[in-house]
């Protein structure tokens, strides 16, 4: 090995190691910020606030593109979208992964029905 | 000399420092995204608005049903009574209907976890994490008595200490 190789070789390894580590770090931050945990909570709380403020006979449509995207990535609820969002015992349950999900309470006593528009990527909340 | 420099760069200390940075960033990210979105203020506000729009109807007149002895606040205001009646309730409300001289027109209605009311009173200027978020105020209305239009006011206090949580899907 020449003297030049001895100088370059450790530096190349060093640069590659750093690039790999920082790539892993950035991908971790990205995954954490766009993962199911964050969106499950956001959707659950958004829907419970909508229900708390809603008047009877109202339809509310919200953007659910991230919900569809994450659940599809996790292979969850594709045959039955009602697994993604449902209500029971005054709680809004949102589950975007098969492991579980997040719930948020609401105090409204109105009847609620969810329909999913996959094409428009929207969740339609019918309040009766 | 150069070889020594290369060894220095790849030394265990460099990776130790890198590991420290990684742990710091991961800790920060988990702390930030693992935290909860606090909507208790909005819930208390929604409950407040719900009572106001339920008690005071068209043209700022008090709903005549309120003066009935059989007035059921949960039924009229479309609120789930179970959440307020059960033990360990995360909500509280107190609604008083007064005439202009601050005399109660109907009995004060209060329900939920009574300790939240005390906590609301203690919250003046304090931002305590475990304490509830409250919404309080007075709203004026008109009502008819003895064929005369009179003025009164509603005193509403609502509190929410409801936090969400995670659940596991049943297989």
Interface residues (C-beta under 8 A of the other chain):
Chain A: X3 X6 X7 X9 X10 X11 X13 X14 X17 X18 X21 X25 X28 X29 X32 X33 X35 X37 X38 X41 X42 X44 X45 X48 X49 X52 X53 X56 X90 X93 X95 X98 X99 X100 X101 X102 X103 X104 X105 X107 X108 X109 X110
Chain B: X2 X3 X6 X7 X9 X10 X18 X22 X25 X26 X29 X30 X33 X34 X36 X37 X39 X42 X43 X46 X47 X49 X50 X74 X78 X79 X80 X81 X82 X83 X84 X90 X91 X162 X164 X165 X166 X167 X168 X169
